[in-house]
Amino acid sequence: MNAIITVVGSDKVGIIAKVSAFLAERDINIEDISQTVLSGNFVMMMMVSLGSGSKALEEIKKELNGLGESLNVSISLMHEKVFSTMHRI
């Protein structure tokens, strides 16, 4: 199953490293990634593939929320189909 993760907040060292490590520890593969810094604001979007051994989507969301709080950024996760439907013109 593919999902979209977005990370938004003030730029600081280690955001990509900590989010990537979090995903690797849970057997979640980053399929595509885009990130930029706009006027000191960090913005990253990733398409990820949840491995067969991955936890349930809701549990991963809760854990990502906790990671986001520790990094002082907002992290969201949604199923790829939900994301695509929300952003369809």
Secondary structure as GFF3:
##gff-version 3
##sequence-region A 1 89
A	DSSP	beta_strand	2	10	.	.	.	ID=ss1
A	DSSP	alpha_helix	15	25	.	.	.	ID=ss2
A	DSSP	beta_strand	28	38	.	.	.	ID=ss3
A	DSSP	beta_strand	41	50	.	.	.	ID=ss4
A	DSSP	alpha_helix	57	71	.	.	.	ID=ss5
A	DSSP	beta_strand	73	79	.	.	.	ID=ss6
A	DSSP	alpha_helix	80	86	.	.	.	ID=ss7
###
